[in-house]
Amino acid sequence: MKHIASLFILTALLFCSCGANSTKSEITAEMAFEGVSNYCHSEYDWSIAKDNPDIMYVQMGEETDSAYQVIFRSYTGAFVNFYVDKASGTTRMEEYVPTLDVKSDAGKINLFDYLERKE
């Protein structure tokens, strides 16, 4: 009985350690930029920037140990800051309107929903 209990514990530890390694999918800066850019191009009307592409853009912002910041600038002058969690891909959005000095929560997305799947 003691051997079965030991075997059970060893098996449980093995599955836990393997699961932890296999679920860790580190997001790269390139993935963060690509996913946010794809989101912005699907959700916002870019036709306004056809004649003047500098009025709308997506660019990388600051990086912390746990997240990437990707910044979208709208033709209106508003910014949407995307904070991409490096471990999970959960992306928090915060809109900032500089002319009014107003920040507001703009929701969350899953970065993986906006990355092209390569099979």
C-alpha positions in Angstrom: 0.0 0.0 0.0 2.9 2.3 0.8 4.3 1.7 -2.7 1.1 2.6 -4.3 0.8 5.8 -2.4 4.4 6.7 -3.3 3.7 5.9 -7.0 0.6 8.0 -6.9 2.4 11.0 -5.4 5.3 10.7 -7.9 2.8 10.5 -10.8 1.0 13.5 -9.6 4.2 15.5 -9.3 5.2 14.4 -12.8 1.9 15.6 -14.3 2.0 18.9 -12.4 5.5 19.7 -13.5 4.9 18.7 -17.1 1.6 20.7 -17.2 3.3 23.8 -15.8 6.0 23.7 -18.5 3.6 22.9 -21.4 1.1 25.7 -20.5 3.8 28.3 -20.3 3.6 30.1 -23.6 5.7 33.2 -23.4 4.4 36.0 -25.6 7.2 37.8 -27.5 7.2 41.5 -28.4 6.7 40.6 -32.0 3.6 38.5 -31.1 2.2 41.4 -29.0 2.7 43.9 -31.8 1.2 41.6 -34.5 -1.9 40.7 -32.4 -2.6 44.3 -31.4 -2.0 45.5 -35.0 -4.4 42.9 -36.3 -7.0 43.9 -33.7 -6.7 47.6 -34.6 -6.9 47.0 -38.3 -10.1 44.8 -37.8 -11.8 47.1 -35.3 -11.0 50.6 -36.5 -11.7 52.4 -39.8 -8.3 53.0 -41.4 -9.7 54.5 -44.6 -9.5 58.0 -43.0 -5.7 57.6 -42.9 -5.4 56.6 -46.5 -4.2 60.0 -47.6 -2.2 60.7 -44.4 -1.0 57.5 -42.9 0.8 59.3 -40.1 -2.4 60.2 -38.3 -3.0 56.6 -37.3 -0.4 54.1 -36.2 0.4 51.2 -33.9 3.8 51.2 -32.1 5.5 49.4 -29.2 5.6 51.2 -25.9 7.2 50.3 -22.6 8.0 46.7 -21.5 7.9 45.4 -17.9 8.8 42.0 -16.5 5.2 40.8 -17.0 3.7 42.9 -19.9 4.3 44.7 -23.2 2.6 48.0 -23.9 1.4 48.5 -27.5 0.0 51.9 -28.4 -2.6 52.7 -31.0 -3.1 56.3 -32.1 -6.4 57.1 -33.7 -7.0 59.9 -36.3 -8.9 61.7 -33.5 -5.8 62.1 -31.4 -6.9 59.5 -28.8 -4.6 56.7 -27.8 -5.5 53.2 -26.8 -2.8 51.5 -24.7 -2.8 47.8 -24.9 -1.1 45.9 -22.0 -0.3 42.4 -23.1 0.4 39.9 -20.3 3.5 38.0 -21.4 2.3 34.7 -19.8 -1.3 34.5 -20.8 -1.9 36.8 -23.7 -4.7 38.6 -21.9 -4.7 42.1 -23.1 -6.1 45.0 -21.1 -7.0 48.1 -23.0 -7.0 51.7 -21.7 -8.1 54.7 -23.8 -6.6 58.1 -23.2 -7.8 61.3 -24.7 -5.1 63.9 -24.3 -7.2 67.0 -25.2 -9.6 66.1 -22.3 -6.9 64.4 -20.1 -9.3 61.5 -19.7 -8.4 57.9 -19.2 -10.9 55.1 -19.3 -11.0 51.3 -19.3 -11.7 50.0 -22.8 -12.0 46.3 -22.1 -9.9 43.2 -22.6 -9.1 40.9 -25.5 -7.3 37.6 -25.8 -4.2 38.3 -28.0 -4.3 34.7 -29.4 -7.6 35.6 -31.1 -5.8 38.1 -33.3 -2.6 36.1 -34.1 -2.4 34.2 -37.4 -2.2 30.5 -36.7 0.6 28.8 -38.5 0.0 25.1 -39.0 
